[in-house]
């Protein structure tokens, strides 16, 4: 099933994100964790792409297993940074051979050794280059793209960022998923601005349950996301108690999702970080809303 069809159904639903193992020895434990999440029957599951393509083969192994064994639609991430057209073409062929219909087209993080390098000769400088190629050569794919309610770190301002986002959508994105958001008001403001700019494709909010205090600093470093005072107070109060922090973090994420559902959002993407217990508890908290 294509994700755009899920989004157009109008039903309230959750999707979950998982990531592949970094090494072959970790494959079985990661596979088990992703299967436990798949048993929750989310609307879809996305599987991230290994940094620098190092674990990219596991991305398809995990995605294919989820789809074939549990019937859960899967979204395979694909990055293009510093890749050649030949390399990307090979990856696309592998995705198609695995029977995956949905692709998350991303630029990806620039490897440390290439920071500051001249990108003029690269086959893919931005995600829009990958989106355009996917659309032009593989029109059957449902293509997702990333968006940043709080501005992409490399954009000069939000106006420029929204302009670039519009170019990505025009190139062929069927839907967008946001970077992790901890303040729904920032998301609503962003949605208003992009709709005013003519970007009308579905936008899926990304919610990350912070279940231990150490995640806060890591999340801020990765995304630059704004942490509202309400959330900071939660971490200050419970961050030193692992069990309490997990419960509080799940409650905070649940509250965010309920607010999103109440304000017209039909699908929310949870960055579940290969944690079946966290995914299960959030879904259980929303069981009557979701009809599960």
Secondary structure, DSSP 8 states (H G I E B T S, - for coil): --HHHHHHT---EEEEEE---SSGGGHHHHHHHHHHHHTT--S-EEE---GGGTTHHHHHHHHHHHHHHH---EEEEEE-TT--HHHHHHHHHHHHHTT--EEEEE-----GGGTT---TT-S-SSHHHHHHHHHHH-TTSEEEEEE-TT--TT-SSHHHHHHHHHHHHHHT-SEEEEEE-S-HHHHHHHHHHHHHTT--SEEEEEE----STHHHHHHHHHH-----HHHHHHHHHHTT-HHHHHHHHHHHHHHHHHHHHHTT--EEEE--TT-HHHHHHHHHHTHHHHT-
